[in-house]
Amino acid sequence: MPTPLAHALVATDLDGTLLRPDDTVSARSRTALGRAAAAGARHLIVTGRPVPGIRALLADLAYTGLVVCGQGAQLYDGGAGRLLRSTTLDREAADTALGKIEAEAGAVFAAVDQDGADGVTLIETGYRMPNPTLPAQRVDSRDALWAKPVIKVLVRHPELGDDALAAVARGAVGDLATVTMAGPGTVELAPYGVDKGTGLTTAGELLGVGAERIVAFGDMPNDLPMFAGSGLRVAMGNAHPELRAAADEVTLTNAEDGVAVVLERLYG
């Protein structure tokens, strides 16, 4: 009987991890992912981006597997182009959560990712997209953010840094939402109890891969729940200190193809 592959699932974040600073996947990383696939491993993208924000990348990679999107709120079939599961954030609870954050920290600027495979990212006046390559539509009022169901809310503060804002939000929001920091300028509110870890677990069950056979790559605190559900946890060289502390090893930065370096060792 053949020995089961030790790392049967390669779970990668996108921004700051698999993607280089110019939002591309390098030739070296593509080759390394191909080597993992040839060895029998599957690749699972686990990202904070909603489905519309990853379609072009999936096409470029010829990626046909499952994708965990929206901080775990969405499970998408890249091959079929179909949204398999989606968890929405109660809009009244989200609006209340923003009010509680503002009561503690002063006025914030907000954006939302709408539900659905074709959902739109809406931004209120004053909100600046942390990644200008991702499409967004500006609205005139906060009420307009709640016109349709949403999967998450993005929050920015004119003065507080990300760590400080995330800490304030966690203290203020309670069980109205899950608070996470996903990247520079990206503090987010997701449905309570939903995160990358729950998304990874769901995908792993569908693929028949247990946590001990998953190798996960990430760079920000929103990847901590994904690390908790993985057997081998790899932080990028550019990773947030919280993630580095939870990692089994730290690789090179995303600009230096840190994911590829580890895959070459594991599947070489």
C-alpha angles and dihedrals in degrees: 000000000000117000112254114250108262093218105031096161127046108200113192134182114217116215111061091003122053093007119075118227090270091059094253135118110236125234089245092055091047090052092047092050089049090052090052091050091049088054090054101262124133126222119227120188111213111186144158090226117104120239097269089055095059106040096092091049092049090053091048091052093042084233115175103167134095121295127202105212138176096032090303097316094110134045112196131188104221094192097050094034089230134135106231101183137004134181118199129209113237104250096213090051090048093052090047090049091054089050091052091050091050091049088060103033107021127245118350133187118237142197133180138210109220122225122257138054089281099037118146128229108234122196128192123223110289096025114121119201110238089213109042092192092070116086121245139167123221120227129198099230142020090245088064089063089070098053092111136017115288135202097204147354125230118210133196131180124209093227114010120089121235097263092048093046092048091051092050091047094051091051094047103039102050112171095345090093145345110262120210140164110227103174144319107331092001117115109156142191115214131176109293111270094015121115142131089283094060090045092050092049092052093048092045091053092051090049093044094239122135124219093254090064096051124099111198130196124197147144111201140053091261085070093061094090089050089052090051090059097047135084096216119033119196122186121200120243087247093050127134113262092247091059094043089054091054096046129103089214141000119227131190122293125279088255088058096048094252093170091055092050091060096041091052089056096044098045102023 
